[in-house]
Amino acid sequence: MSLLVITVGLFSLGLYGVLTRRDLVAILASIEVMLGSATLLLVGLAAAGTPVGAHEGAVEATGVMVIVLAAAEAAVGLALVISVARRFKTTRVDELAEVKG
Amino acid sequence: MTLASIIFALLGVVAVSGAVVTVFARDVSRMAMGLGAFLLAVAGFFVYWGATFLGVVQLFVYIGGVLVLMIFAIMLVHRSPDGSPLLETRHDVAALAVAGGLFFMVVMALRGVVPDSVNQGIESGPAELTEAFLGPMLTHFEMGGVLLLAVLVSVVVILGGDDR
């Protein structure tokens, strides 16, 4: 239960950060917290003896895939942040009114 | 209280504190430090559970790569002439309701699935990981490579767009 509370709590904290932060870099950092907590729950489940995946090594392989995805997300996200900062001279989402609905 | 539970509690405290600093810090450098502490604690959890290779990958890719990339981005885009805090939070109540509601729903849904104690550990190592990647998960492995290539091209296109 402590594993579940810690990991889901961290995920919710990251979600709260994504919803409340007004800076693009801070939003990306909050997304990293969410991804990290999801990986933590997956590996924790496997460590607790819950069958995760159909074969041996599936948990670590899935963990590595999530880390690769997170790295890709961070690279593209930060490239977009730098591009936005160059063009609009700000990284605050409430000042980026061009894509406002 | 056993040594294992003390280590688990310590790692949990570091992870939660790091995440809280990441989400609530008003200073970008403190936010980066908080994220570093959180990622370090996650790597510690992996090593503690026996997934040593995953912990090392987490350390290299996240802390050595993603965090450094993030600090570079912060240095490039955050130039506050008066040194005022650049990070703010708004819409706290609605966001708190959404995050709290999600926490409650997921914990209620998974409470029967997740065991109380994590004491078995992961027995598979790099050899099993290699067998998985070169066997049943070969497609995932290849897709990961294609994704990273696409990311490389995308970053060049996104950041080189201003020169055209």
Boltz contact constraints between the chains, C-beta under 6 A:
constraints:
  - contact:
      token1: [A, 1]
      token2: [B, 116]
      max_distance: 6.0
  - contact:
      token1: [A, 3]
      token2: [B, 114]
      max_distance: 6.0
  - contact:
      token1: [A, 3]
      token2: [B, 118]
      max_distance: 6.0
  - contact:
      token1: [A, 4]
      token2: [B, 107]
      max_distance: 6.0
  - contact:
      token1: [A, 4]
      token2: [B, 110]
      max_distance: 6.0
  - contact:
      token1: [A, 4]
      token2: [B, 114]
      max_distance: 6.0
  - contact:
      token1: [A, 6]
      token2: [B, 12]
      max_distance: 6.0
  - contact:
      token1: [A, 8]
      token2: [B, 103]
      max_distance: 6.0
  - contact:
      token1: [A, 8]
      token2: [B, 106]
      max_distance: 6.0
  - contact:
      token1: [A, 8]
      token2: [B, 107]
      max_distance: 6.0
  - contact:
      token1: [A, 10]
      token2: [B, 19]
      max_distance: 6.0
  - contact:
      token1: [A, 12]
      token2: [B, 99]
      max_distance: 6.0
  - contact:
      token1: [A, 12]
      token2: [B, 102]
      max_distance: 6.0
  - contact:
      token1: [A, 12]
      token2: [B, 103]
      max_distance: 6.0
  - contact:
      token1: [A, 13]
      token2: [B, 19]
      max_distance: 6.0
  - contact:
      token1: [A, 13]
      token2: [B, 23]
      max_distance: 6.0
  - contact:
      token1: [A, 15]
      token2: [B, 99]
      max_distance: 6.0
  - contact:
      token1: [A, 16]
      token2: [B, 95]
      max_distance: 6.0
  - contact:
      token1: [A, 16]
      token2: [B, 99]
      max_distance: 6.0
  - contact:
      token1: [A, 17]
      token2: [B, 23]
      max_distance: 6.0
  - contact:
      token1: [A, 19]
      token2: [B, 95]
      max_distance: 6.0
  - contact:
      token1: [A, 20]
      token2: [B, 89]
      max_distance: 6.0
  - contact:
      token1: [A, 20]
      token2: [B, 92]
      max_distance: 6.0
  - contact:
      token1: [A, 20]
      token2: [B, 95]
      max_distance: 6.0
  - contact:
      token1: [A, 22]
      token2: [B, 88]
      max_distance: 6.0
  - contact:
      token1: [A, 23]
      token2: [B, 87]
      max_distance: 6.0
  - contact:
      token1: [A, 25]
      token2: [B, 73]
      max_distance: 6.0
  - contact:
      token1: [A, 25]
      token2: [B, 74]
      max_distance: 6.0
  - contact:
      token1: [A, 26]
      token2: [B, 87]
      max_distance: 6.0
  - contact:
      token1: [A, 29]
      token2: [B, 22]
      max_distance: 6.0
  - contact:
      token1: [A, 29]
      token2: [B, 31]
      max_distance: 6.0
  - contact:
      token1: [A, 29]
      token2: [B, 35]
      max_distance: 6.0
  - contact:
      token1: [A, 30]
      token2: [B, 23]
      max_distance: 6.0
  - contact:
      token1: [A, 33]
      token2: [B, 19]
      max_distance: 6.0
  - contact:
      token1: [A, 33]
      token2: [B, 22]
      max_distance: 6.0
  - contact:
      token1: [A, 36]
      token2: [B, 42]
      max_distance: 6.0
  - contact:
      token1: [A, 40]
      token2: [B, 42]
      max_distance: 6.0
  - contact:
      token1: [A, 40]
      token2: [B, 45]
      max_distance: 6.0
  - contact:
      token1: [A, 43]
      token2: [B, 46]
      max_distance: 6.0
  - contact:
      token1: [A, 43]
      token2: [B, 51]
      max_distance: 6.0
  - contact:
      token1: [A, 44]
      token2: [B, 118]
      max_distance: 6.0
  - contact:
      token1: [A, 46]
      token2: [B, 122]
      max_distance: 6.0
  - contact:
      token1: [A, 47]
      token2: [B, 49]
      max_distance: 6.0
  - contact:
      token1: [A, 47]
      token2: [B, 118]
      max_distance: 6.0
  - contact:
      token1: [A, 47]
      token2: [B, 121]
      max_distance: 6.0
  - contact:
      token1: [A, 47]
      token2: [B, 122]
      max_distance: 6.0
  - contact:
      token1: [A, 48]
      token2: [B, 115]
      max_distance: 6.0
  - contact:
      token1: [A, 48]
      token2: [B, 118]
      max_distance: 6.0
  - contact:
      token1: [A, 49]
      token2: [B, 120]
      max_distance: 6.0
  - contact:
      token1: [A, 55]
      token2: [B, 136]
      max_distance: 6.0
  - contact:
      token1: [A, 56]
      token2: [B, 124]
      max_distance: 6.0
  - contact:
      token1: [A, 56]
      token2: [B, 128]
      max_distance: 6.0
  - contact:
      token1: [A, 57]
      token2: [B, 124]
      max_distance: 6.0
  - contact:
      token1: [A, 57]
      token2: [B, 128]
      max_distance: 6.0
  - contact:
      token1: [A, 57]
      token2: [B, 129]
      max_distance: 6.0
  - contact:
      token1: [A, 57]
      token2: [B, 131]
      max_distance: 6.0
  - contact:
      token1: [A, 57]
      token2: [B, 132]
      max_distance: 6.0
  - contact:
      token1: [A, 58]
      token2: [B, 132]
      max_distance: 6.0
  - contact:
      token1: [A, 60]
      token2: [B, 51]
      max_distance: 6.0
  - contact:
      token1: [A, 60]
      token2: [B, 54]
      max_distance: 6.0
  - contact:
      token1: [A, 60]
      token2: [B, 124]
      max_distance: 6.0
  - contact:
      token1: [A, 60]
      token2: [B, 129]
      max_distance: 6.0
  - contact:
      token1: [A, 61]
      token2: [B, 129]
      max_distance: 6.0
  - contact:
      token1: [A, 61]
      token2: [B, 132]
      max_distance: 6.0
  - contact:
      token1: [A, 61]
      token2: [B, 133]
      max_distance: 6.0
  - contact:
      token1: [A, 61]
      token2: [B, 137]
      max_distance: 6.0
  - contact:
      token1: [A, 63]
      token2: [B, 54]
      max_distance: 6.0
  - contact:
      token1: [A, 64]
      token2: [B, 57]
      max_distance: 6.0
  - contact:
      token1: [A, 65]
      token2: [B, 140]
      max_distance: 6.0
  - contact:
      token1: [A, 65]
      token2: [B, 144]
      max_distance: 6.0
  - contact:
      token1: [A, 67]
      token2: [B, 57]
      max_distance: 6.0
  - contact:
      token1: [A, 67]
      token2: [B, 61]
      max_distance: 6.0
  - contact:
      token1: [A, 68]
      token2: [B, 144]
      max_distance: 6.0
  - contact:
      token1: [A, 71]
      token2: [B, 61]
      max_distance: 6.0
  - contact:
      token1: [A, 71]
      token2: [B, 65]
      max_distance: 6.0
  - contact:
      token1: [A, 71]
      token2: [B, 66]
      max_distance: 6.0
  - contact:
      token1: [A, 72]
      token2: [B, 147]
      max_distance: 6.0
  - contact:
      token1: [A, 72]
      token2: [B, 151]
      max_distance: 6.0
  - contact:
      token1: [A, 74]
      token2: [B, 66]
      max_distance: 6.0
  - contact:
      token1: [A, 75]
      token2: [B, 151]
      max_distance: 6.0
  - contact:
      token1: [A, 75]
      token2: [B, 155]
      max_distance: 6.0
  - contact:
      token1: [A, 76]
      token2: [B, 151]
      max_distance: 6.0
  - contact:
      token1: [A, 76]
      token2: [B, 154]
      max_distance: 6.0
  - contact:
      token1: [A, 78]
      token2: [B, 69]
      max_distance: 6.0
  - contact:
      token1: [A, 78]
      token2: [B, 73]
      max_distance: 6.0
  - contact:
      token1: [A, 79]
      token2: [B, 155]
      max_distance: 6.0
  - contact:
      token1: [A, 79]
      token2: [B, 158]
      max_distance: 6.0
  - contact:
      token1: [A, 79]
      token2: [B, 159]
      max_distance: 6.0
  - contact:
      token1: [A, 81]
      token2: [B, 73]
      max_distance: 6.0
  - contact:
      token1: [A, 82]
      token2: [B, 76]
      max_distance: 6.0
  - contact:
      token1: [A, 83]
      token2: [B, 158]
      max_distance: 6.0
  - contact:
      token1: [A, 85]
      token2: [B, 77]
      max_distance: 6.0
  - contact:
      token1: [A, 91]
      token2: [B, 77]
      max_distance: 6.0
